[in-house]
Amino acid sequence: MRRLRTERGLSQGDLATAVGVSRQTINAIEVGRYDPSLGLAARLAHYFGLLIEEVFHVDVD
Amino acid sequence: MSTSTERRLPLSPANLVICTVMVVVAVATAAVGHWQQAIVVAVGAVATVVMVRRARRPGASDVERVDAFEYRDERDRAIARDGLAAVGATALALTAVEYVVVLVMRPGLAPWSLGQLLALAAVWMVANRVAARRR
């Protein structure tokens, strides 16, 4: 997600404002410390114009 | 969840209630002549207002928001849930110890302590069932 954000020239604060969360939450997601809810994951994916599975990698094993 | 209307208020409704109760307690304590305790509670109320105001700044940290019950998003609420769960577990353990101590030292007060322990256990069981139904 960090790559998608930086490719668009967005700061963590910009993305946080766009999807309605705090900057700390965006940072925690980017460093893998926090797994977003399905709703937030969908909002982030929608913001980038992608599918959830294109933004987030899920280990099924 | 805070709404835009709440954001315009100096305090969230929950914190408004907490601070109002603290001011009422401070006034009532002063009215019965316990000035020192009244001052302590009044200072607590002012400190709470300052803490909440800091937590509502755009650049406030997550810990500042959670400490002040001013949650901004789902992660703040998740942090608060973990923190309050730790408080609950500690309260249950401390109350169990308190009951044993009171039973030995002041048996006359043991029913009150037992009541507190049973109340906490009842809240825990109800909270578990509510949470299980929601998830």
N, CA and C atoms of all chains as a GROMACS GRO file, in nm:
protein
  588
    1MET      N    1   0.082  -0.120   0.000
    1MET     CA    2   0.000   0.000   0.000
    1MET      C    3   0.086   0.127   0.000
    2ARG      N    4   0.204   0.115   0.064
    2ARG     CA    5   0.293   0.231   0.066
    2ARG      C    6   0.333   0.269  -0.077
    3ARG      N    7   0.358   0.164  -0.160
    3ARG     CA    8   0.399   0.191  -0.298
    3ARG      C    9   0.286   0.263  -0.374
    4LEU      N   10   0.164   0.214  -0.358
    4LEU     CA   11   0.050   0.277  -0.426
    4LEU      C   12   0.035   0.423  -0.384
    5ARG      N   13   0.054   0.447  -0.255
    5ARG     CA   14   0.039   0.584  -0.203
    5ARG      C   15   0.149   0.676  -0.257
    6THR      N   16   0.274   0.629  -0.248
    6THR     CA   17   0.385   0.716  -0.290
    6THR      C   18   0.384   0.738  -0.442
    7GLU      N   19   0.339   0.635  -0.517
    7GLU     CA   20   0.329   0.651  -0.664
    7GLU      C   21   0.236   0.766  -0.701
    8ARG      N   22   0.137   0.788  -0.615
    8ARG     CA   23   0.039   0.896  -0.641
    8ARG      C   24   0.079   1.027  -0.575
    9GLY      N   25   0.197   1.027  -0.513
    9GLY     CA   26   0.246   1.149  -0.450
    9GLY      C   27   0.168   1.192  -0.327
   10LEU      N   28   0.110   1.094  -0.257
   10LEU     CA   29   0.029   1.125  -0.140
   10LEU      C   30   0.110   1.106  -0.012
   11SER      N   31   0.085   1.192   0.087
   11SER     CA   32   0.143   1.168   0.219
   11SER      C   33   0.048   1.074   0.295
   12GLN      N   34   0.097   1.020   0.406
   12GLN     CA   35   0.009   0.936   0.488
   12GLN      C   36  -0.111   1.016   0.536
   13GLY      N   37  -0.088   1.142   0.568
   13GLY     CA   38  -0.198   1.228   0.614
   13GLY      C   39  -0.303   1.250   0.506
   14ASP      N   40  -0.257   1.267   0.381
   14ASP     CA   41  -0.351   1.287   0.270
   14ASP      C   42  -0.442   1.164   0.254
   15LEU      N   43  -0.378   1.046   0.254
   15LEU     CA   44  -0.456   0.922   0.237
   15LEU      C   45  -0.550   0.902   0.356
   16ALA      N   46  -0.500   0.932   0.476
   16ALA     CA   47  -0.582   0.916   0.595
   16ALA      C   48  -0.708   1.002   0.586
   17THR      N   49  -0.690   1.127   0.545
   17THR     CA   50  -0.805   1.217   0.531
   17THR      C   51  -0.902   1.165   0.425
   18ALA      N   52  -0.846   1.114   0.316
   18ALA     CA   53  -0.930   1.068   0.205
   18ALA      C   54  -1.018   0.950   0.244
   19VAL      N   55  -0.969   0.861   0.330
   19VAL     CA   56  -1.049   0.743   0.366
   19VAL      C   57  -1.107   0.754   0.508
   20GLY      N   58  -1.085   0.867   0.575
   20GLY     CA   59  -1.150   0.890   0.704
   20GLY      C   60  -1.091   0.818   0.822
   21VAL      N   61  -0.956   0.805   0.825
   21VAL     CA   62  -0.891   0.746   0.942
   21VAL      C   63  -0.775   0.837   0.984
   22SER      N   64  -0.704   0.797   1.090
   22SER     CA   65  -0.591   0.878   1.135
   22SER      C   66  -0.465   0.843   1.056
   23ARG      N   67  -0.369   0.936   1.058
   23ARG     CA   68  -0.241   0.911   0.991
   23ARG      C   69  -0.172   0.790   1.053
   24GLN      N   70  -0.185   0.775   1.186
   24GLN     CA   71  -0.121   0.663   1.254
   24GLN      C   72  -0.176   0.528   1.204
   25THR      N   73  -0.305   0.527   1.168
   25THR     CA   74  -0.365   0.402   1.118
   25THR      C   75  -0.307   0.365   0.983
   26ILE      N   76  -0.290   0.464   0.896
   26ILE     CA   77  -0.228   0.437   0.765
   26ILE      C   78  -0.086   0.384   0.785
   27ASN      N   79  -0.012   0.448   0.876
   27ASN     CA   80   0.125   0.403   0.903
   27ASN      C   81   0.126   0.260   0.957
   28ALA      N   82   0.035   0.231   1.049
   28ALA     CA   83   0.031   0.096   1.109
   28ALA      C   84  -0.002  -0.010   1.004
   29ILE      N   85  -0.090   0.024   0.910
   29ILE     CA   86  -0.124  -0.071   0.802
   29ILE      C   87  -0.001  -0.092   0.712
   30GLU      N   88   0.065   0.018   0.679
   30GLU     CA   89   0.180   0.008   0.587
   30GLU      C   90   0.294  -0.075   0.645
   31VAL      N   91   0.315  -0.066   0.775
   31VAL     CA   92   0.426  -0.142   0.835
   31VAL      C   93   0.381  -0.282   0.880
   32GLY      N   94   0.252  -0.315   0.855
   32GLY     CA   95   0.202  -0.448   0.887
   32GLY      C   96   0.170  -0.470   1.033
   33ARG      N   97   0.153  -0.360   1.107
   33ARG     CA   98   0.123  -0.371   1.249
   33ARG      C   99  -0.027  -0.379   1.274
   34TYR      N  100  -0.107  -0.337   1.179
   34TYR     CA  101  -0.252  -0.338   1.196
   34TYR      C  102  -0.320  -0.391   1.071
   35ASP      N  103  -0.409  -0.490   1.089
   35ASP     CA  104  -0.489  -0.542   0.978
   35ASP      C  105  -0.621  -0.465   0.973
   36PRO      N  106  -0.648  -0.393   0.864
   36PRO     CA  107  -0.772  -0.314   0.859
   36PRO      C  108  -0.894  -0.404   0.853
   37SER      N  109  -1.008  -0.348   0.892
   37SER     CA  110  -1.134  -0.421   0.877
   37SER      C  111  -1.164  -0.436   0.728
   38LEU      N  112  -1.258  -0.523   0.697
   38LEU     CA  113  -1.296  -0.542   0.557
   38LEU      C  114  -1.348  -0.411   0.497
   39GLY      N  115  -1.423  -0.336   0.579
   39GLY     CA  116  -1.477  -0.208   0.532
   39GLY      C  117  -1.368  -0.109   0.497
   40LEU      N  118  -1.268  -0.097   0.585
   40LEU     CA  119  -1.159  -0.003   0.559
   40LEU      C  120  -1.074  -0.050   0.441
   41ALA      N  121  -1.051  -0.182   0.434
   41ALA     CA  122  -0.974  -0.236   0.321
   41ALA      C  123  -1.045  -0.204   0.189
   42ALA      N  124  -1.178  -0.216   0.191
   42ALA     CA  125  -1.256  -0.188   0.070
   42ALA      C  126  -1.247  -0.038   0.035
   43ARG      N  127  -1.252   0.048   0.137
   43ARG     CA  128  -1.243   0.193   0.112
   43ARG      C  129  -1.107   0.228   0.051
   44LEU      N  130  -1.002   0.166   0.105
   44LEU     CA  131  -0.867   0.194   0.054
   44LEU      C  132  -0.853   0.145  -0.090
   45ALA      N  133  -0.903   0.023  -0.115
   45ALA     CA  134  -0.893  -0.033  -0.250
   45ALA      C  135  -0.972   0.054  -0.348
   46HIS      N  136  -1.092   0.094  -0.307
   46HIS     CA  137  -1.177   0.178  -0.392
   46HIS      C  138  -1.107   0.311  -0.420
   47TYR      N  139  -1.040   0.365  -0.319
   47TYR     CA  140  -0.970   0.493  -0.337
   47TYR      C  141  -0.862   0.481  -0.445
   48PHE      N  142  -0.792   0.366  -0.444
   48PHE     CA  143  -0.685   0.346  -0.543
   48PHE      C  144  -0.740   0.294  -0.676
   49GLY      N  145  -0.871   0.266  -0.682
   49GLY     CA  146  -0.931   0.214  -0.804
   49GLY      C  147  -0.891   0.071  -0.832
   50LEU      N  148  -0.867  -0.006  -0.725
   50LEU     CA  149  -0.822  -0.145  -0.740
   50LEU      C  150  -0.913  -0.238  -0.660
   51LEU      N  151  -0.892  -0.370  -0.678
   51LEU     CA  152  -0.963  -0.468  -0.596
   51LEU      C  153  -0.886  -0.486  -0.464
   52ILE      N  154  -0.957  -0.532  -0.362
   52ILE     CA  155  -0.893  -0.549  -0.230
   52ILE      C  156  -0.769  -0.638  -0.242
   53GLU      N  157  -0.783  -0.749  -0.320
   53GLU     CA  158  -0.670  -0.843  -0.329
   53GLU      C  159  -0.553  -0.786  -0.409
   54GLU      N  160  -0.576  -0.676  -0.479
   54GLU     CA  161  -0.465  -0.611  -0.549
   54GLU      C  162  -0.390  -0.515  -0.457
   55VAL      N  163  -0.454  -0.479  -0.346
   55VAL     CA  164  -0.390  -0.387  -0.251
   55VAL      C  165  -0.329  -0.464  -0.134
   56PHE      N  166  -0.404  -0.565  -0.087
   56PHE     CA  167  -0.359  -0.639   0.032
   56PHE      C  168  -0.327  -0.783  -0.005
   57HIS      N  169  -0.215  -0.830   0.051
   57HIS     CA  170  -0.176  -0.969   0.031
   57HIS      C  171  -0.218  -1.048   0.153
   58VAL      N  172  -0.294  -1.156   0.130
   58VAL     CA  173  -0.340  -1.238   0.242
   58VAL      C  174  -0.276  -1.375   0.234
   59ASP      N  175  -0.210  -1.414   0.344
   59ASP     CA  176  -0.154  -1.549   0.352
   59ASP      C  177  -0.264  -1.645   0.392
   60VAL      N  178  -0.292  -1.745   0.306
   60VAL     CA  179  -0.400  -1.839   0.339
   60VAL      C  180  -0.347  -1.965   0.405
   61ASP      N  181  -0.217  -1.982   0.410
   61ASP     CA  182  -0.159  -2.100   0.475
   61ASP      C  183  -0.148  -2.081   0.626
   62MET      N  184  -1.882   0.651   1.745
   62MET     CA  185  -1.810   0.720   1.638
   62MET      C  186  -1.842   0.870   1.643
   63SER      N  187  -1.740   0.955   1.632
   63SER     CA  188  -1.762   1.098   1.638
   63SER      C  189  -1.822   1.148   1.507
   64THR      N  190  -1.915   1.237   1.518
   64THR     CA  191  -1.974   1.296   1.400
   64THR      C  192  -1.915   1.434   1.381
   65SER      N  193  -1.946   1.496   1.265
   65SER     CA  194  -1.893   1.630   1.240
   65SER      C  195  -1.950   1.727   1.343
   66THR      N  196  -2.074   1.703   1.390
   66THR     CA  197  -2.134   1.789   1.490
   66THR      C  198  -2.054   1.780   1.620
   67GLU      N  199  -2.018   1.655   1.659
   67GLU     CA  200  -1.939   1.637   1.780
   67GLU      C  201  -1.804   1.706   1.769
   68ARG      N  202  -1.747   1.704   1.650
   68ARG     CA  203  -1.615   1.763   1.630
   68ARG      C  204  -1.617   1.914   1.657
   69ARG      N  205  -1.733   1.976   1.634
   69ARG     CA  206  -1.741   2.120   1.656
   69ARG      C  207  -1.754   2.154   1.804
   70LEU      N  208  -1.799   2.058   1.885
   70LEU     CA  209  -1.813   2.081   2.028
   70LEU      C  210  -1.674   2.080   2.092
   71PRO      N  211  -1.657   2.155   2.204
   71PRO     CA  212  -1.526   2.153   2.269
   71PRO      C  213  -1.492   2.016   2.329
   72LEU      N  214  -1.595   1.941   2.370
   72LEU     CA  215  -1.575   1.807   2.425
   72LEU      C  216  -1.676   1.714   2.360
   73SER      N  217  -1.644   1.584   2.352
   73SER     CA  218  -1.742   1.489   2.303
   73SER      C  219  -1.851   1.475   2.409
   74PRO      N  220  -1.971   1.427   2.371
   74PRO     CA  221  -2.078   1.412   2.471
   74PRO      C  222  -2.035   1.327   2.591
   75ALA      N  223  -1.961   1.219   2.566
   75ALA     CA  224  -1.917   1.132   2.677
   75ALA      C  225  -1.827   1.209   2.773
   76ASN      N  226  -1.733   1.285   2.718
   76ASN     CA  227  -1.642   1.361   2.804
   76ASN      C  228  -1.713   1.478   2.871
   77LEU      N  229  -1.814   1.532   2.805
   77LEU     CA  230  -1.894   1.639   2.867
   77LEU      C  231  -1.962   1.584   2.994
   78VAL      N  232  -2.016   1.462   2.984
   78VAL     CA  233  -2.081   1.399   3.100
   78VAL      C  234  -1.978   1.374   3.211
   79ILE      N  235  -1.862   1.320   3.173
   79ILE     CA  236  -1.757   1.289   3.273
   79ILE      C  237  -1.714   1.417   3.345
   80CYS      N  238  -1.687   1.524   3.270
   80CYS     CA  239  -1.641   1.650   3.332
   80CYS      C  240  -1.750   1.714   3.416
   81THR      N  241  -1.875   1.706   3.368
   81THR     CA  242  -1.986   1.762   3.447
   81THR      C  243  -1.998   1.689   3.580
   82VAL      N  244  -1.989   1.556   3.576
   82VAL     CA  245  -1.998   1.477   3.699
   82VAL      C  246  -1.884   1.515   3.794
   83MET      N  247  -1.764   1.533   3.740
   83MET     CA  248  -1.649   1.570   3.825
   83MET      C  249  -1.671   1.707   3.890
   84VAL      N  250  -1.725   1.802   3.814
   84VAL     CA  251  -1.751   1.936   3.870
   84VAL      C  252  -1.858   1.926   3.980
   85VAL      N  253  -1.964   1.850   3.954
   85VAL     CA  254  -2.071   1.833   4.054
   85VAL      C  255  -2.014   1.769   4.181
   86VAL      N  256  -1.929   1.667   4.164
   86VAL     CA  257  -1.868   1.600   4.281
   86VAL      C  258  -1.779   1.699   4.356
   87ALA      N  259  -1.704   1.781   4.282
   87ALA     CA  260  -1.616   1.881   4.347
   87ALA      C  261  -1.699   1.980   4.429
   88VAL      N  262  -1.809   2.027   4.370
   88VAL     CA  263  -1.895   2.124   4.441
   88VAL      C  264  -1.959   2.058   4.563
   89ALA      N  265  -2.008   1.936   4.546
   89ALA     CA  266  -2.073   1.866   4.658
   89ALA      C  267  -1.972   1.839   4.770
   90THR      N  268  -1.850   1.802   4.732
   90THR     CA  269  -1.746   1.775   4.832
   90THR      C  270  -1.710   1.903   4.907
   91ALA      N  271  -1.702   2.014   4.834
   91ALA     CA  272  -1.673   2.143   4.899
   91ALA      C  273  -1.789   2.183   4.990
   92ALA      N  274  -1.913   2.154   4.947
   92ALA     CA  275  -2.031   2.193   5.025
   92ALA      C  276  -2.035   2.125   5.162
   93VAL      N  277  -1.979   2.004   5.169
   93VAL     CA  278  -1.979   1.934   5.298
   93VAL      C  279  -1.848   1.960   5.375
   94GLY      N  280  -1.768   2.054   5.325
   94GLY     CA  281  -1.652   2.100   5.401
   94GLY      C  282  -1.519   2.029   5.374
   95HIS      N  283  -1.517   1.938   5.277
   95HIS     CA  284  -1.391   1.867   5.246
   95HIS      C  285  -1.319   1.941   5.133
   96TRP      N  286  -1.258   2.055   5.170
   96TRP     CA  287  -1.200   2.142   5.069
   96TRP      C  288  -1.085   2.080   4.992
   97GLN      N  289  -1.000   2.009   5.064
   97GLN     CA  290  -0.882   1.950   4.997
   97GLN      C  291  -0.926   1.851   4.889
   98GLN      N  292  -1.021   1.763   4.926
   98GLN     CA  293  -1.068   1.665   4.828
   98GLN      C  294  -1.140   1.735   4.712
   99ALA      N  295  -1.212   1.841   4.744
   99ALA     CA  296  -1.284   1.916   4.639
   99ALA      C  297  -1.185   1.975   4.540
  100ILE      N  298  -1.075   2.028   4.592
  100ILE     CA  299  -0.973   2.087   4.503
  100ILE      C  300  -0.911   1.979   4.415
  101VAL      N  301  -0.885   1.862   4.475
  101VAL     CA  302  -0.826   1.751   4.398
  101VAL      C  303  -0.918   1.712   4.283
  102VAL      N  304  -1.049   1.699   4.312
  102VAL     CA  305  -1.145   1.661   4.207
  102VAL      C  306  -1.156   1.772   4.101
  103ALA      N  307  -1.157   1.898   4.147
  103ALA     CA  308  -1.168   2.010   4.052
  103ALA      C  309  -1.045   2.015   3.960
  104VAL      N  310  -0.927   1.993   4.019
  104VAL     CA  311  -0.805   1.989   3.937
  104VAL      C  312  -0.813   1.873   3.838
  105GLY      N  313  -0.870   1.761   3.882
  105GLY     CA  314  -0.889   1.645   3.793
  105GLY      C  315  -0.980   1.680   3.675
  106ALA      N  316  -1.085   1.758   3.704
  106ALA     CA  317  -1.178   1.798   3.598
  106ALA      C  318  -1.108   1.887   3.496
  107VAL      N  319  -1.028   1.983   3.547
  107VAL     CA  320  -0.955   2.073   3.456
  107VAL      C  321  -0.854   1.993   3.373
  108ALA      N  322  -0.783   1.901   3.440
  108ALA     CA  323  -0.685   1.818   3.369
  108ALA      C  324  -0.753   1.734   3.260
  109THR      N  325  -0.872   1.686   3.291
  109THR     CA  326  -0.947   1.606   3.192
  109THR      C  327  -0.982   1.691   3.070
  110VAL      N  328  -1.029   1.815   3.096
  110VAL     CA  329  -1.064   1.904   2.984
  110VAL      C  330  -0.940   1.932   2.898
  111VAL      N  331  -0.827   1.960   2.964
  111VAL     CA  332  -0.703   1.988   2.890
  111VAL      C  333  -0.663   1.866   2.806
  112MET      N  334  -0.673   1.747   2.867
  112MET     CA  335  -0.636   1.623   2.797
  112MET      C  336  -0.724   1.600   2.675
  113VAL      N  337  -0.854   1.626   2.692
  113VAL     CA  338  -0.949   1.605   2.582
  113VAL      C  339  -0.924   1.706   2.470
  114ARG      N  340  -0.897   1.831   2.508
  114ARG     CA  341  -0.871   1.933   2.408
  114ARG      C  342  -0.746   1.896   2.326
  115ARG      N  343  -0.644   1.847   2.395
  115ARG     CA  344  -0.522   1.804   2.325
  115ARG      C  345  -0.552   1.688   2.231
  116ALA      N  346  -0.636   1.596   2.279
  116ALA     CA  347  -0.667   1.476   2.200
  116ALA      C  348  -0.749   1.510   2.075
  117ARG      N  349  -0.818   1.623   2.075
  117ARG     CA  350  -0.901   1.661   1.961
  117ARG      C  351  -0.828   1.744   1.857
  118ARG      N  352  -0.700   1.774   1.883
  118ARG     CA  353  -0.621   1.846   1.782
  118ARG      C  354  -0.599   1.753   1.662
  119PRO      N  355  -0.591   1.806   1.541
  119PRO     CA  356  -0.568   1.721   1.424
  119PRO      C  357  -0.439   1.639   1.435
  120GLY      N  358  -0.334   1.693   1.500
  120GLY     CA  359  -0.207   1.622   1.507
  120GLY      C  360  -0.190   1.537   1.633
  121ALA      N  361  -0.299   1.512   1.706
  121ALA     CA  362  -0.288   1.434   1.830
  121ALA      C  363  -0.244   1.291   1.801
  122SER      N  364  -0.171   1.232   1.894
  122SER     CA  365  -0.126   1.094   1.874
  122SER      C  366  -0.241   0.998   1.907
  123ASP      N  367  -0.226   0.872   1.861
  123ASP     CA  368  -0.330   0.773   1.888
  123ASP      C  369  -0.348   0.750   2.039
  124VAL      N  370  -0.237   0.749   2.112
  124VAL     CA  371  -0.245   0.726   2.257
  124VAL      C  372  -0.317   0.841   2.327
  125GLU      N  373  -0.290   0.965   2.282
  125GLU     CA  374  -0.361   1.080   2.340
  125GLU      C  375  -0.512   1.067   2.318
  126ARG      N  376  -0.552   1.025   2.198
  126ARG     CA  377  -0.696   1.011   2.168
  126ARG      C  378  -0.759   0.900   2.251
  127VAL      N  379  -0.690   0.786   2.259
  127VAL     CA  380  -0.747   0.672   2.332
  127VAL      C  381  -0.755   0.703   2.482
  128ASP      N  382  -0.651   0.766   2.536
  128ASP     CA  383  -0.651   0.804   2.679
  128ASP      C  384  -0.768   0.897   2.712
  129ALA      N  385  -0.809   0.978   2.614
  129ALA     CA  386  -0.913   1.079   2.638
  129ALA      C  387  -1.050   1.035   2.588
  130PHE      N  388  -1.066   0.908   2.547
  130PHE     CA  389  -1.195   0.859   2.492
  130PHE      C  390  -1.238   0.940   2.370
  131GLU      N  391  -1.142   0.981   2.291
  131GLU     CA  392  -1.174   1.059   2.170
  131GLU      C  393  -1.128   0.978   2.048
  132TYR      N  394  -1.202   0.871   2.019
  132TYR     CA  395  -1.160   0.780   1.913
  132TYR      C  396  -1.187   0.839   1.775
  133ARG      N  397  -1.090   0.824   1.685
  133ARG     CA  398  -1.107   0.880   1.550
  133ARG      C  399  -1.143   0.772   1.449
  134ASP      N  400  -1.098   0.648   1.471
  134ASP     CA  401  -1.125   0.544   1.372
  134ASP      C  402  -1.125   0.406   1.438
  135GLU      N  403  -1.135   0.302   1.352
  135GLU     CA  404  -1.148   0.165   1.403
  135GLU      C  405  -1.024   0.120   1.480
  136ARG      N  406  -0.905   0.169   1.442
  136ARG     CA  407  -0.784   0.128   1.514
  136ARG      C  408  -0.784   0.188   1.655
  137ASP      N  409  -0.825   0.314   1.669
  137ASP     CA  410  -0.836   0.375   1.802
  137ASP      C  411  -0.929   0.291   1.889
  138ARG      N  412  -1.043   0.249   1.831
  138ARG     CA  413  -1.139   0.170   1.910
  138ARG      C  414  -1.082   0.032   1.945
  139ALA      N  415  -1.004  -0.027   1.854
  139ALA     CA  416  -0.942  -0.157   1.882
  139ALA      C  417  -0.840  -0.144   1.995
  140ILE      N  418  -0.761  -0.035   1.992
  140ILE     CA  419  -0.664  -0.010   2.100
  140ILE      C  420  -0.738   0.007   2.232
  141ALA      N  421  -0.846   0.085   2.229
  141ALA     CA  422  -0.923   0.109   2.351
  141ALA      C  423  -0.983  -0.021   2.405
  142ARG      N  424  -1.032  -0.108   2.316
  142ARG     CA  425  -1.089  -0.237   2.359
  142ARG      C  426  -0.985  -0.319   2.432
  143ASP      N  427  -0.863  -0.325   2.376
  143ASP     CA  428  -0.755  -0.402   2.440
  143ASP      C  429  -0.722  -0.343   2.577
  144GLY      N  430  -0.712  -0.210   2.581
  144GLY     CA  431  -0.678  -0.144   2.707
  144GLY      C  432  -0.784  -0.167   2.814
  145LEU      N  433  -0.911  -0.150   2.775
  145LEU     CA  434  -1.018  -0.167   2.873
  145LEU      C  435  -1.034  -0.313   2.913
  146ALA      N  436  -1.002  -0.406   2.822
  146ALA     CA  437  -1.006  -0.549   2.858
  146ALA      C  438  -0.902  -0.578   2.965
  147ALA      N  439  -0.784  -0.514   2.953
  147ALA     CA  440  -0.680  -0.532   3.055
  147ALA      C  441  -0.726  -0.475   3.189
  148VAL      N  442  -0.795  -0.361   3.182
  148VAL     CA  443  -0.849  -0.301   3.306
  148VAL      C  444  -0.948  -0.398   3.371
  149GLY      N  445  -1.036  -0.456   3.289
  149GLY     CA  446  -1.137  -0.549   3.342
  149GLY      C  447  -1.075  -0.671   3.406
  150ALA      N  448  -0.976  -0.730   3.338
  150ALA     CA  449  -0.910  -0.850   3.391
  150ALA      C  450  -0.839  -0.817   3.522
  151THR      N  451  -0.773  -0.699   3.525
  151THR     CA  452  -0.704  -0.657   3.648
  151THR      C  453  -0.804  -0.632   3.761
  152ALA      N  454  -0.917  -0.569   3.728
  152ALA     CA  455  -1.019  -0.542   3.829
  152ALA      C  456  -1.072  -0.672   3.888
  153LEU      N  457  -1.096  -0.773   3.802
  153LEU     CA  458  -1.145  -0.902   3.851
  153LEU      C  459  -1.043  -0.966   3.946
  154ALA      N  460  -0.917  -0.966   3.906
  154ALA     CA  461  -0.812  -1.029   3.988
  154ALA      C  462  -0.796  -0.954   4.120
  155LEU      N  463  -0.790  -0.820   4.113
  155LEU     CA  464  -0.771  -0.740   4.236
  155LEU      C  465  -0.890  -0.756   4.330
  156THR      N  466  -1.010  -0.762   4.274
  156THR     CA  467  -1.129  -0.775   4.358
  156THR      C  468  -1.132  -0.912   4.426
  157ALA      N  469  -1.086  -1.015   4.354
  157ALA     CA  470  -1.079  -1.148   4.416
  157ALA      C  471  -0.982  -1.147   4.534
  158VAL      N  472  -0.866  -1.082   4.515
  158VAL     CA  473  -0.767  -1.071   4.623
  158VAL      C  474  -0.825  -0.988   4.738
  159GLU      N  475  -0.890  -0.878   4.700
  159GLU     CA  476  -0.952  -0.790   4.801
  159GLU      C  477  -1.053  -0.868   4.885
  160TYR      N  478  -1.133  -0.953   4.821
  160TYR     CA  479  -1.235  -1.030   4.892
  160TYR      C  480  -1.170  -1.120   4.998
  161VAL      N  481  -1.062  -1.186   4.961
  161VAL     CA  482  -0.993  -1.275   5.055
  161VAL      C  483  -0.935  -1.195   5.172
  162VAL      N  484  -0.872  -1.081   5.139
  162VAL     CA  485  -0.813  -0.996   5.244
  162VAL      C  486  -0.921  -0.944   5.338
  163VAL      N  487  -1.030  -0.895   5.280
  163VAL     CA  488  -1.140  -0.840   5.361
  163VAL      C  489  -1.201  -0.950   5.448
  164LEU      N  490  -1.215  -1.070   5.391
  164LEU     CA  491  -1.273  -1.183   5.465
  164LEU      C  492  -1.192  -1.213   5.590
  165VAL      N  493  -1.059  -1.200   5.579
  165VAL     CA  494  -0.970  -1.228   5.692
  165VAL      C  495  -0.963  -1.110   5.789
  166MET      N  496  -0.948  -0.987   5.733
  166MET     CA  497  -0.924  -0.870   5.817
  166MET      C  498  -1.052  -0.804   5.870
  167ARG      N  499  -1.153  -0.791   5.783
  167ARG     CA  500  -1.278  -0.722   5.820
  167ARG      C  501  -1.396  -0.804   5.770
  168PRO      N  502  -1.428  -0.917   5.835
  168PRO     CA  503  -1.534  -1.006   5.784
  168PRO      C  504  -1.668  -0.937   5.765
  169GLY      N  505  -1.694  -0.833   5.844
  169GLY     CA  506  -1.822  -0.762   5.831
  169GLY      C  507  -1.841  -0.695   5.696
  170LEU      N  508  -1.730  -0.661   5.630
  170LEU     CA  509  -1.738  -0.594   5.499
  170LEU      C  510  -1.733  -0.693   5.382
  171ALA      N  511  -1.714  -0.821   5.415
  171ALA     CA  512  -1.697  -0.923   5.309
  171ALA      C  513  -1.815  -0.928   5.211
  172PRO      N  514  -1.940  -0.916   5.258
  172PRO     CA  515  -2.052  -0.921   5.160
  172PRO      C  516  -2.042  -0.811   5.054
  173TRP      N  517  -1.994  -0.692   5.091
  173TRP     CA  518  -1.979  -0.584   4.993
  173TRP      C  519  -1.874  -0.620   4.889
  174SER      N  520  -1.763  -0.674   4.939
  174SER     CA  521  -1.655  -0.713   4.849
  174SER      C  522  -1.699  -0.827   4.756
  175LEU      N  523  -1.772  -0.921   4.815
  175LEU     CA  524  -1.823  -1.033   4.734
  175LEU      C  525  -1.921  -0.981   4.629
  176GLY      N  526  -2.004  -0.885   4.670
  176GLY     CA  527  -2.100  -0.825   4.576
  176GLY      C  528  -2.029  -0.760   4.458
  177GLN      N  529  -1.920  -0.690   4.488
  177GLN     CA  530  -1.842  -0.625   4.382
  177GLN      C  531  -1.784  -0.729   4.287
  178LEU      N  532  -1.731  -0.838   4.345
  178LEU     CA  533  -1.673  -0.945   4.263
  178LEU      C  534  -1.780  -1.010   4.174
  179LEU      N  535  -1.896  -1.037   4.233
  179LEU     CA  536  -2.005  -1.099   4.156
  179LEU      C  537  -2.056  -1.004   4.047
  180ALA      N  538  -2.062  -0.874   4.079
  180ALA     CA  539  -2.107  -0.775   3.979
  180ALA      C  540  -2.011  -0.772   3.861
  181LEU      N  541  -1.880  -0.770   3.891
  181LEU     CA  542  -1.780  -0.770   3.783
  181LEU      C  543  -1.791  -0.897   3.698
  182ALA      N  544  -1.809  -1.012   3.765
  182ALA     CA  545  -1.820  -1.139   3.692
  182ALA      C  546  -1.946  -1.138   3.605
  183ALA      N  547  -2.055  -1.081   3.658
  183ALA     CA  548  -2.180  -1.075   3.581
  183ALA      C  549  -2.164  -0.987   3.458
  184VAL      N  550  -2.098  -0.872   3.478
  184VAL     CA  551  -2.074  -0.780   3.363
  184VAL      C  552  -1.990  -0.851   3.258
  185TRP      N  553  -1.888  -0.924   3.303
  185TRP     CA  554  -1.801  -0.998   3.211
  185TRP      C  555  -1.881  -1.098   3.128
  186MET      N  556  -1.967  -1.176   3.197
  186MET     CA  557  -2.045  -1.279   3.126
  186MET      C  558  -2.143  -1.216   3.027
  187VAL      N  559  -2.208  -1.107   3.069
  187VAL     CA  560  -2.302  -1.039   2.979
  187VAL      C  561  -2.226  -0.981   2.859
  188ALA      N  562  -2.110  -0.919   2.887
  188ALA     CA  563  -2.031  -0.859   2.778
  188ALA      C  564  -1.986  -0.966   2.679
  189ASN      N  565  -1.947  -1.083   2.729
  189ASN     CA  566  -1.907  -1.194   2.640
  189ASN      C  567  -2.021  -1.233   2.548
  190ARG      N  568  -2.142  -1.241   2.606
  190ARG     CA  569  -2.257  -1.285   2.526
  190ARG      C  570  -2.297  -1.178   2.423
  191VAL      N  571  -2.291  -1.053   2.463
  191VAL     CA  572  -2.322  -0.944   2.368
  191VAL      C  573  -2.220  -0.944   2.254
  192ALA      N  574  -2.092  -0.959   2.290
  192ALA     CA  575  -1.986  -0.959   2.187
  192ALA      C  576  -2.001  -1.079   2.094
  193ALA      N  577  -2.034  -1.196   2.150
  193ALA     CA  578  -2.050  -1.317   2.068
  193ALA      C  579  -2.167  -1.302   1.971
  194ARG      N  580  -2.273  -1.234   2.015
  194ARG     CA  581  -2.389  -1.214   1.928
  194ARG      C  582  -2.359  -1.118   1.814
  195ARG      N  583  -2.271  -1.021   1.841
  195ARG     CA  584  -2.239  -0.919   1.739
  195ARG      C  585  -2.141  -0.968   1.636
  196ARG      N  586  -2.057  -1.068   1.670
  196ARG     CA  587  -1.950  -1.108   1.578
  196ARG      C  588  -1.982  -1.239   1.509
   0.00000   0.00000   0.00000
